[in-house]
Amino acid sequence: MVIIVLCPLKSNRDNRWIFNDKTIRELGYWKDDPVLINKLPEYKFMPNCKLENKLGVIACNEGHINILKKIIENDLENVVVCEDDSIIDYGKLNEFLNRDIPDGFIYLGGKFDYPKIKDWDKQRSIEGYMVGKSKNGLNKITNDFIITGAFGYFIKNKDIAQYILDNCKGKTGKYISTLTDVMYARIKGLPKYYYYPSVINIEYIPSLLGHNCDDSSWNNYIR
């Protein structure tokens, strides 16, 4: 197993991790990185989207794309991906790794949401419904919901990483202007699962520097 942590150089959370050959740091980007301007043509945004917001989305996505490329180039297996504000329950992680893990994309943490963004203001109503239906262990994701705020996910091998990389663009050939978790949720033809209870959550207070939401939007954690 390898853990890859997205932790840009400007992050104040790097001291939470001990990086070595099994816990690898992916530097990614910060939204003021000048190289991101050159990435703008690869993304499709709403006409009224501000440049600052565009660069924030691109910085996040490009970091995760770099991680996929790293998995492919180094032929890595059993890779846990998370960001630097994550908290890993290593006991649950070991339980997960000792299971028969199917091919597909597996969320190790996140929150339940409706598939359409316009319905997210109703998100509290989905929590009890999904928790009641979730069994301990792996659960298959259906068309009734998606997982967002993906605090951690699991890539079994380079073939899964390559499939994601090949299919995370829209019909226009550009990345959709959503954060990585929503982009992954929309990939077709890839079996998707979530592990319950969650293996990875986020430390909310430090994450405020990276998320523009209030406490009420985090009620659907997979706990």
PyRosetta script that sets phi, psi and omega in degrees:
from pyrosetta import init, pose_from_sequence

init()
pose = pose_from_sequence("MVIIVLCPLKSNRDNRWIFNDKTIRELGYWKDDPVLINKLPEYKFMPNCKLENKLGVIACNEGHINILKKIIENDLENVVVCEDDSIIDYGKLNEFLNRDIPDGFIYLGGKFDYPKIKDWDKQRSIEGYMVGKSKNGLNKITNDFIITGAFGYFIKNKDIAQYILDNCKGKTGKYISTLTDVMYARIKGLPKYYYYPSVINIEYIPSLLGHNCDDSSWNNYIR")
pose.set_psi(1, 141.7)
pose.set_omega(1, 175.2)
pose.set_phi(2, -128.6)
pose.set_psi(2, 138.3)
pose.set_omega(2, 173.7)
pose.set_phi(3, -107.6)
pose.set_psi(3, 126.2)
pose.set_omega(3, 175.7)
pose.set_phi(4, -112.5)
pose.set_psi(4, 123.1)
pose.set_omega(4, -175.8)
pose.set_phi(5, -110.2)
pose.set_psi(5, 122.3)
pose.set_omega(5, 175.0)
pose.set_phi(6, -78.4)
pose.set_psi(6, 109.7)
pose.set_omega(6, -172.8)
pose.set_phi(7, -144.6)
pose.set_psi(7, 88.1)
pose.set_omega(7, -178.4)
pose.set_phi(8, -59.8)
pose.set_psi(8, 159.1)
pose.set_omega(8, -177.4)
pose.set_phi(9, -58.2)
pose.set_psi(9, -35.3)
pose.set_omega(9, -176.9)
pose.set_phi(10, -82.3)
pose.set_psi(10, -1.3)
pose.set_omega(10, -178.7)
pose.set_phi(11, -66.9)
pose.set_psi(11, 141.9)
pose.set_omega(11, 175.0)
pose.set_phi(12, -94.9)
pose.set_psi(12, 16.6)
pose.set_omega(12, -176.6)
pose.set_phi(13, -114.0)
pose.set_psi(13, 9.3)
pose.set_omega(13, -177.4)
pose.set_phi(14, -67.9)
pose.set_psi(14, -23.9)
pose.set_omega(14, -179.1)
pose.set_phi(15, -75.6)
pose.set_psi(15, -2.1)
pose.set_omega(15, 176.9)
pose.set_phi(16, -83.8)
pose.set_psi(16, -6.7)
pose.set_omega(16, -172.9)
pose.set_phi(17, -127.0)
pose.set_psi(17, 150.5)
pose.set_omega(17, 170.7)
pose.set_phi(18, -111.7)
pose.set_psi(18, 108.5)
pose.set_omega(18, -175.2)
pose.set_phi(19, -89.3)
pose.set_psi(19, 135.3)
pose.set_omega(19, 179.3)
pose.set_phi(20, -155.8)
pose.set_psi(20, -160.6)
pose.set_omega(20, -176.6)
pose.set_phi(21, -74.1)
pose.set_psi(21, -11.3)
pose.set_omega(21, 178.8)
pose.set_phi(22, -108.8)
pose.set_psi(22, -16.6)
pose.set_omega(22, 174.5)
pose.set_phi(23, -126.3)
pose.set_psi(23, 99.3)
pose.set_omega(23, -168.9)
pose.set_phi(24, -100.7)
pose.set_psi(24, 136.5)
pose.set_omega(24, 177.9)
pose.set_phi(25, -92.4)
pose.set_psi(25, 125.2)
pose.set_omega(25, 170.2)
pose.set_phi(26, -102.6)
pose.set_psi(26, 117.6)
pose.set_omega(26, -173.5)
pose.set_phi(27, -70.3)
pose.set_psi(27, -33.9)
pose.set_omega(27, 178.7)
pose.set_phi(28, 58.6)
pose.set_psi(28, -141.2)
pose.set_omega(28, -175.0)
pose.set_phi(29, -143.4)
pose.set_psi(29, 157.7)
pose.set_omega(29, 166.6)
pose.set_phi(30, -106.9)
pose.set_psi(30, 154.9)
pose.set_omega(30, -170.8)
pose.set_phi(31, -65.4)
pose.set_psi(31, -15.1)
pose.set_omega(31, 177.5)
pose.set_phi(32, -97.1)
pose.set_psi(32, 11.3)
pose.set_omega(32, 176.9)
pose.set_phi(33, -68.1)
pose.set_psi(33, 122.6)
pose.set_omega(33, -174.6)
pose.set_phi(34, -61.3)
pose.set_psi(34, -24.1)
pose.set_omega(34, -178.7)
pose.set_phi(35, -65.4)
pose.set_psi(35, -22.4)
pose.set_omega(35, -176.3)
pose.set_phi(36, -68.8)
pose.set_psi(36, -26.5)
pose.set_omega(36, 177.3)
pose.set_phi(37, -57.0)
pose.set_psi(37, -37.5)
pose.set_omega(37, -179.6)
pose.set_phi(38, -70.6)
pose.set_psi(38, -15.1)
pose.set_omega(38, -180.0)
pose.set_phi(39, -87.4)
pose.set_psi(39, -12.9)
pose.set_omega(39, -175.8)
pose.set_phi(40, -52.6)
pose.set_psi(40, -42.5)
pose.set_omega(40, -179.2)
pose.set_phi(41, -63.5)
pose.set_psi(41, -16.0)
pose.set_omega(41, -178.8)
pose.set_phi(42, -85.3)
pose.set_psi(42, -3.2)
pose.set_omega(42, -175.5)
pose.set_phi(43, -121.6)
pose.set_psi(43, 148.3)
pose.set_omega(43, 176.5)
pose.set_phi(44, -109.8)
pose.set_psi(44, 121.5)
pose.set_omega(44, -178.6)
pose.set_phi(45, -122.1)
pose.set_psi(45, 159.2)
pose.set_omega(45, 171.8)
pose.set_phi(46, -64.8)
pose.set_psi(46, 147.8)
pose.set_omega(46, -175.3)
pose.set_phi(47, -57.5)
pose.set_psi(47, -31.8)
pose.set_omega(47, -176.3)
pose.set_phi(48, -93.4)
pose.set_psi(48, 9.7)
pose.set_omega(48, -179.1)
pose.set_phi(49, -71.6)
pose.set_psi(49, 130.8)
pose.set_omega(49, -179.5)
pose.set_phi(50, -74.9)
pose.set_psi(50, 150.5)
pose.set_omega(50, -177.8)
pose.set_phi(51, -58.7)
pose.set_psi(51, -40.4)
pose.set_omega(51, -179.9)
pose.set_phi(52, -59.6)
pose.set_psi(52, -42.1)
pose.set_omega(52, 179.0)
pose.set_phi(53, -67.4)
pose.set_psi(53, -39.5)
pose.set_omega(53, 178.2)
pose.set_phi(54, -59.1)
pose.set_psi(54, -46.7)
pose.set_omega(54, -177.0)
pose.set_phi(55, -67.2)
pose.set_psi(55, -32.0)
pose.set_omega(55, 176.0)
pose.set_phi(56, -64.7)
pose.set_psi(56, -43.9)
pose.set_omega(56, 178.2)
pose.set_phi(57, -63.7)
pose.set_psi(57, -46.1)
pose.set_omega(57, -178.2)
pose.set_phi(58, -63.4)
pose.set_psi(58, -41.3)
pose.set_omega(58, 179.7)
pose.set_phi(59, -58.2)
pose.set_psi(59, -45.4)
pose.set_omega(59, 179.9)
pose.set_phi(60, -65.0)
pose.set_psi(60, -50.8)
pose.set_omega(60, -176.8)
pose.set_phi(61, -62.0)
pose.set_psi(61, -43.9)
pose.set_omega(61, -176.1)
pose.set_phi(62, -66.0)
pose.set_psi(62, -31.8)
pose.set_omega(62, 174.7)
pose.set_phi(63, -62.5)
pose.set_psi(63, -44.7)
pose.set_omega(63, 179.4)
pose.set_phi(64, -69.9)
pose.set_psi(64, -35.1)
pose.set_omega(64, 176.3)
pose.set_phi(65, -63.5)
pose.set_psi(65, -40.3)
pose.set_omega(65, 175.9)
pose.set_phi(66, -59.6)
pose.set_psi(66, -37.2)
pose.set_omega(66, 179.3)
pose.set_phi(67, -65.7)
pose.set_psi(67, -43.8)
pose.set_omega(67, 177.1)
pose.set_phi(68, -58.8)
pose.set_psi(68, -43.7)
pose.set_omega(68, 179.8)
pose.set_phi(69, -64.0)
pose.set_psi(69, -37.0)
pose.set_omega(69, 179.2)
pose.set_phi(70, -65.2)
pose.set_psi(70, -40.2)
pose.set_omega(70, 177.9)
pose.set_phi(71, -62.0)
pose.set_psi(71, -43.3)
pose.set_omega(71, -178.5)
pose.set_phi(72, -68.2)
pose.set_psi(72, -49.5)
pose.set_omega(72, -175.1)
pose.set_phi(73, -65.0)
pose.set_psi(73, -31.5)
pose.set_omega(73, -176.9)
pose.set_phi(74, -104.2)
pose.set_psi(74, 5.5)
pose.set_omega(74, 178.6)
pose.set_phi(75, 50.7)
pose.set_psi(75, 48.4)
pose.set_omega(75, -178.0)
pose.set_phi(76, -79.7)
pose.set_psi(76, 149.1)
pose.set_omega(76, 177.2)
pose.set_phi(77, -126.6)
pose.set_psi(77, 152.8)
pose.set_omega(77, 177.4)
pose.set_phi(78, 52.4)
pose.set_psi(78, 64.2)
pose.set_omega(78, -174.5)
pose.set_phi(79, -104.4)
pose.set_psi(79, 126.4)
pose.set_omega(79, 172.7)
pose.set_phi(80, -98.4)
pose.set_psi(80, 126.1)
pose.set_omega(80, -179.4)
pose.set_phi(81, -113.7)
pose.set_psi(81, 132.1)
pose.set_omega(81, 177.1)
pose.set_phi(82, -150.8)
pose.set_psi(82, 173.2)
pose.set_omega(82, 176.2)
pose.set_phi(83, -106.5)
pose.set_psi(83, 170.1)
pose.set_omega(83, -167.3)
pose.set_phi(84, -73.2)
pose.set_psi(84, -7.3)
pose.set_omega(84, 174.8)
pose.set_phi(85, -98.1)
pose.set_psi(85, 15.9)
pose.set_omega(85, -177.5)
pose.set_phi(86, -84.6)
pose.set_psi(86, 153.5)
pose.set_omega(86, 172.6)
pose.set_phi(87, -121.5)
pose.set_psi(87, 119.3)
pose.set_omega(87, -178.2)
pose.set_phi(88, -99.2)
pose.set_psi(88, 128.4)
pose.set_omega(88, 171.4)
pose.set_phi(89, -88.7)
pose.set_psi(89, 99.5)
pose.set_omega(89, -172.6)
pose.set_phi(90, -68.8)
pose.set_psi(90, -25.6)
pose.set_omega(90, 174.7)
pose.set_phi(91, -64.8)
pose.set_psi(91, -47.1)
pose.set_omega(91, 177.4)
pose.set_phi(92, -66.8)
pose.set_psi(92, -35.1)
pose.set_omega(92, 179.1)
pose.set_phi(93, -62.9)
pose.set_psi(93, -42.0)
pose.set_omega(93, 178.1)
pose.set_phi(94, -64.6)
pose.set_psi(94, -38.6)
pose.set_omega(94, 176.2)
pose.set_phi(95, -60.6)
pose.set_psi(95, -44.3)
pose.set_omega(95, 179.2)
pose.set_phi(96, -61.3)
pose.set_psi(96, -46.2)
pose.set_omega(96, -176.3)
pose.set_phi(97, -67.6)
pose.set_psi(97, -22.8)
pose.set_omega(97, 179.1)
pose.set_phi(98, -84.0)
pose.set_psi(98, -1.0)
pose.set_omega(98, 177.9)
pose.set_phi(99, -89.2)
pose.set_psi(99, 167.9)
pose.set_omega(99, 172.4)
pose.set_phi(100, -78.8)
pose.set_psi(100, 107.2)
pose.set_omega(100, -172.1)
pose.set_phi(101, -94.6)
pose.set_psi(101, 121.6)
pose.set_omega(101, -178.4)
pose.set_phi(102, -77.2)
pose.set_psi(102, 163.9)
pose.set_omega(102, 171.1)
pose.set_phi(103, -70.7)
pose.set_psi(103, 140.4)
pose.set_omega(103, -179.1)
pose.set_phi(104, 144.5)
pose.set_psi(104, -174.4)
pose.set_omega(104, 179.5)
pose.set_phi(105, -102.2)
pose.set_psi(105, 126.5)
pose.set_omega(105, -173.0)
pose.set_phi(106, -122.6)
pose.set_psi(106, 119.0)
pose.set_omega(106, 174.4)
pose.set_phi(107, -81.2)
pose.set_psi(107, 129.8)
pose.set_omega(107, 176.1)
pose.set_phi(108, -100.2)
pose.set_psi(108, -2.2)
pose.set_omega(108, 177.2)
pose.set_phi(109, -176.6)
pose.set_psi(109, 161.7)
pose.set_omega(109, -177.6)
pose.set_phi(110, 151.7)
pose.set_psi(110, -160.3)
pose.set_omega(110, 176.3)
pose.set_phi(111, -140.2)
pose.set_psi(111, 151.9)
pose.set_omega(111, -179.9)
pose.set_phi(112, -76.4)
pose.set_psi(112, 136.5)
pose.set_omega(112, 174.8)
pose.set_phi(113, -144.4)
pose.set_psi(113, 161.3)
pose.set_omega(113, 173.1)
pose.set_phi(114, -70.1)
pose.set_psi(114, 152.5)
pose.set_omega(114, -178.0)
pose.set_phi(115, -63.1)
pose.set_psi(115, -31.1)
pose.set_omega(115, -177.6)
pose.set_phi(116, -101.7)
pose.set_psi(116, 131.7)
pose.set_omega(116, -176.7)
pose.set_phi(117, -58.7)
pose.set_psi(117, -32.6)
pose.set_omega(117, -178.4)
pose.set_phi(118, -62.7)
pose.set_psi(118, -18.8)
pose.set_omega(118, -179.3)
pose.set_phi(119, -95.7)
pose.set_psi(119, 1.8)
pose.set_omega(119, -173.7)
pose.set_phi(120, -67.0)
pose.set_psi(120, -20.5)
pose.set_omega(120, 177.4)
pose.set_phi(121, -68.5)
pose.set_psi(121, -12.0)
pose.set_omega(121, 177.6)
pose.set_phi(122, -99.4)
pose.set_psi(122, 13.1)
pose.set_omega(122, -166.1)
pose.set_phi(123, -61.2)
pose.set_psi(123, -27.3)
pose.set_omega(123, -179.0)
pose.set_phi(124, -61.2)
pose.set_psi(124, -30.9)
pose.set_omega(124, -176.5)
pose.set_phi(125, -71.6)
pose.set_psi(125, -16.7)
pose.set_omega(125, -178.9)
pose.set_phi(126, -87.4)
pose.set_psi(126, -18.7)
pose.set_omega(126, -173.8)
pose.set_phi(127, -61.1)
pose.set_psi(127, -57.1)
pose.set_omega(127, -177.8)
pose.set_phi(128, -61.4)
pose.set_psi(128, -37.0)
pose.set_omega(128, 179.5)
pose.set_phi(129, -61.1)
pose.set_psi(129, -47.4)
pose.set_omega(129, -176.4)
pose.set_phi(130, -75.0)
pose.set_psi(130, -39.3)
pose.set_omega(130, 178.4)
pose.set_phi(131, -61.4)
pose.set_psi(131, -39.7)
pose.set_omega(131, 179.3)
pose.set_phi(132, -65.2)
pose.set_psi(132, -27.7)
pose.set_omega(132, -178.7)
pose.set_phi(133, -92.8)
pose.set_psi(133, -11.3)
pose.set_omega(133, -174.4)
pose.set_phi(134, -81.8)
pose.set_psi(134, 130.3)
pose.set_omega(134, 174.4)
pose.set_phi(135, -98.0)
pose.set_psi(135, 157.3)
pose.set_omega(135, 176.0)
pose.set_phi(136, -64.5)
pose.set_psi(136, 131.7)
pose.set_omega(136, -177.9)
pose.set_phi(137, 106.2)
pose.set_psi(137, -151.6)
pose.set_omega(137, -176.6)
pose.set_phi(138, -80.2)
pose.set_psi(138, 136.2)
pose.set_omega(138, 176.6)
pose.set_phi(139, -127.7)
pose.set_psi(139, 138.7)
pose.set_omega(139, 179.1)
pose.set_phi(140, -82.8)
pose.set_psi(140, 139.8)
pose.set_omega(140, 177.6)
pose.set_phi(141, -86.0)
pose.set_psi(141, 129.3)
pose.set_omega(141, 179.8)
pose.set_phi(142, -104.4)
pose.set_psi(142, -174.9)
pose.set_omega(142, 179.3)
pose.set_phi(143, -76.9)
pose.set_psi(143, -4.9)
pose.set_omega(143, -177.0)
pose.set_phi(144, -76.6)
pose.set_psi(144, -19.8)
pose.set_omega(144, -174.0)
pose.set_phi(145, -157.2)
pose.set_psi(145, 166.8)
pose.set_omega(145, 171.3)
pose.set_phi(146, -131.5)
pose.set_psi(146, 166.4)
pose.set_omega(146, 173.7)
pose.set_phi(147, -105.3)
pose.set_psi(147, 126.6)
pose.set_omega(147, 176.4)
pose.set_phi(148, -121.6)
pose.set_psi(148, 177.5)
pose.set_omega(148, -176.7)
pose.set_phi(149, 57.8)
pose.set_psi(149, 34.5)
pose.set_omega(149, -171.4)
pose.set_phi(150, -53.8)
pose.set_psi(150, 94.9)
pose.set_omega(150, -175.5)
pose.set_phi(151, -71.8)
pose.set_psi(151, -24.0)
pose.set_omega(151, 177.7)
pose.set_phi(152, -164.4)
pose.set_psi(152, 147.0)
pose.set_omega(152, 176.9)
pose.set_phi(153, -146.4)
pose.set_psi(153, 168.1)
pose.set_omega(153, -172.6)
pose.set_phi(154, -123.5)
pose.set_psi(154, 129.0)
pose.set_omega(154, 175.3)
pose.set_phi(155, -115.2)
pose.set_psi(155, 117.9)
pose.set_omega(155, -172.9)
pose.set_phi(156, -71.2)
pose.set_psi(156, -39.1)
pose.set_omega(156, -176.7)
pose.set_phi(157, -162.2)
pose.set_psi(157, -179.5)
pose.set_omega(157, -175.9)
pose.set_phi(158, -68.3)
pose.set_psi(158, -25.2)
pose.set_omega(158, 179.1)
pose.set_phi(159, -65.6)
pose.set_psi(159, -40.8)
pose.set_omega(159, 177.0)
pose.set_phi(160, -66.0)
pose.set_psi(160, -43.6)
pose.set_omega(160, 179.1)
pose.set_phi(161, -60.8)
pose.set_psi(161, -41.2)
pose.set_omega(161, -179.7)
pose.set_phi(162, -66.4)
pose.set_psi(162, -39.6)
pose.set_omega(162, 179.2)
pose.set_phi(163, -62.4)
pose.set_psi(163, -43.3)
pose.set_omega(163, 178.6)
pose.set_phi(164, -62.1)
pose.set_psi(164, -46.6)
pose.set_omega(164, -178.4)
pose.set_phi(165, -61.4)
pose.set_psi(165, -37.5)
pose.set_omega(165, -177.8)
pose.set_phi(166, -76.7)
pose.set_psi(166, -16.4)
pose.set_omega(166, -170.6)
pose.set_phi(167, -125.5)
pose.set_psi(167, 12.2)
pose.set_omega(167, -177.0)
pose.set_phi(168, -95.0)
pose.set_psi(168, 10.3)
pose.set_omega(168, 173.1)
pose.set_phi(169, -100.9)
pose.set_psi(169, 154.6)
pose.set_omega(169, 179.6)
pose.set_phi(170, -80.3)
pose.set_psi(170, -172.7)
pose.set_omega(170, -177.1)
pose.set_phi(171, -63.8)
pose.set_psi(171, -24.6)
pose.set_omega(171, -179.5)
pose.set_phi(172, -80.7)
pose.set_psi(172, -4.5)
pose.set_omega(172, -176.6)
pose.set_phi(173, 82.8)
pose.set_psi(173, 9.2)
pose.set_omega(173, 178.9)
pose.set_phi(174, -115.3)
pose.set_psi(174, 155.6)
pose.set_omega(174, 174.9)
pose.set_phi(175, -68.9)
pose.set_psi(175, 137.1)
pose.set_omega(175, 177.3)
pose.set_phi(176, -71.9)
pose.set_psi(176, 145.3)
pose.set_omega(176, -173.7)
pose.set_phi(177, -79.4)
pose.set_psi(177, 58.4)
pose.set_omega(177, 174.7)
pose.set_phi(178, -128.0)
pose.set_psi(178, 162.4)
pose.set_omega(178, 177.3)
pose.set_phi(179, -67.6)
pose.set_psi(179, 165.3)
pose.set_omega(179, -171.3)
pose.set_phi(180, -55.4)
pose.set_psi(180, -41.7)
pose.set_omega(180, -175.5)
pose.set_phi(181, -61.2)
pose.set_psi(181, -41.7)
pose.set_omega(181, -180.0)
pose.set_phi(182, -71.9)
pose.set_psi(182, -37.3)
pose.set_omega(182, 178.4)
pose.set_phi(183, -60.0)
pose.set_psi(183, -45.7)
pose.set_omega(183, 179.1)
pose.set_phi(184, -65.0)
pose.set_psi(184, -38.2)
pose.set_omega(184, -177.9)
pose.set_phi(185, -61.6)
pose.set_psi(185, -25.2)
pose.set_omega(185, -176.1)
pose.set_phi(186, -91.4)
pose.set_psi(186, -2.6)
pose.set_omega(186, -180.0)
pose.set_phi(187, -67.9)
pose.set_psi(187, 128.5)
pose.set_omega(187, -179.0)
pose.set_phi(188, -91.0)
pose.set_psi(188, 151.8)
pose.set_omega(188, 173.0)
pose.set_phi(189, 79.8)
pose.set_psi(189, 3.6)
pose.set_omega(189, 179.9)
pose.set_phi(190, -112.1)
pose.set_psi(190, 117.1)
pose.set_omega(190, 177.4)
pose.set_phi(191, -59.1)
pose.set_psi(191, 133.3)
pose.set_omega(191, -177.8)
pose.set_phi(192, -124.5)
pose.set_psi(192, 138.3)
pose.set_omega(192, -178.1)
pose.set_phi(193, -133.4)
pose.set_psi(193, 163.6)
pose.set_omega(193, 167.9)
pose.set_phi(194, -134.7)
pose.set_psi(194, 149.5)
pose.set_omega(194, -178.4)
pose.set_phi(195, -100.8)
pose.set_psi(195, 132.2)
pose.set_omega(195, -177.0)
pose.set_phi(196, -129.7)
pose.set_psi(196, 135.2)
pose.set_omega(196, -6.4)
pose.set_phi(197, -68.2)
pose.set_psi(197, 166.0)
pose.set_omega(197, -170.9)
pose.set_phi(198, -65.7)
pose.set_psi(198, 148.2)
pose.set_omega(198, 175.2)
pose.set_phi(199, -89.6)
pose.set_psi(199, -32.4)
pose.set_omega(199, -174.3)
pose.set_phi(200, -129.8)
pose.set_psi(200, 131.0)
pose.set_omega(200, 170.4)
pose.set_phi(201, -125.5)
pose.set_psi(201, -177.1)
pose.set_omega(201, 177.1)
pose.set_phi(202, -115.0)
pose.set_psi(202, 152.7)
pose.set_omega(202, 172.7)
pose.set_phi(203, -83.6)
pose.set_psi(203, 105.2)
pose.set_omega(203, -163.8)
pose.set_phi(204, -61.8)
pose.set_psi(204, -45.4)
pose.set_omega(204, -174.9)
pose.set_phi(205, -59.8)
pose.set_psi(205, -50.4)
pose.set_omega(205, 176.8)
pose.set_phi(206, -61.0)
pose.set_psi(206, -31.0)
pose.set_omega(206, -176.4)
pose.set_phi(207, -71.6)
pose.set_psi(207, -12.2)
pose.set_omega(207, 178.2)
pose.set_phi(208, -57.5)
pose.set_psi(208, -28.5)
pose.set_omega(208, 179.1)
pose.set_phi(209, -70.5)
pose.set_psi(209, -16.3)
pose.set_omega(209, -178.3)
pose.set_phi(210, -117.2)
pose.set_psi(210, -3.0)
pose.set_omega(210, -178.3)
pose.set_phi(211, -129.1)
pose.set_psi(211, 140.7)
pose.set_omega(211, -178.0)
pose.set_phi(212, -108.0)
pose.set_psi(212, 49.3)
pose.set_omega(212, -178.3)
pose.set_phi(213, -132.4)
pose.set_psi(213, 164.6)
pose.set_omega(213, -179.1)
pose.set_phi(214, -102.1)
pose.set_psi(214, 177.6)
pose.set_omega(214, -174.8)
pose.set_phi(215, -56.5)
pose.set_psi(215, -34.1)
pose.set_omega(215, -172.9)
pose.set_phi(216, -64.4)
pose.set_psi(216, -21.1)
pose.set_omega(216, -176.7)
pose.set_phi(217, -86.1)
pose.set_psi(217, 2.2)
pose.set_omega(217, -177.7)
pose.set_phi(218, -112.3)
pose.set_psi(218, 26.3)
pose.set_omega(218, -177.0)
pose.set_phi(219, -78.5)
pose.set_psi(219, -13.6)
pose.set_omega(219, -173.5)
pose.set_phi(220, -103.7)
pose.set_psi(220, 23.3)
pose.set_omega(220, 175.9)
pose.set_phi(221, -48.9)
pose.set_psi(221, 141.2)
pose.set_omega(221, 167.8)
pose.set_phi(222, -80.8)
pose.set_psi(222, 99.5)
pose.set_omega(222, -174.6)
pose.set_phi(223, -99.1)
pose.dump_pdb("model.pdb")
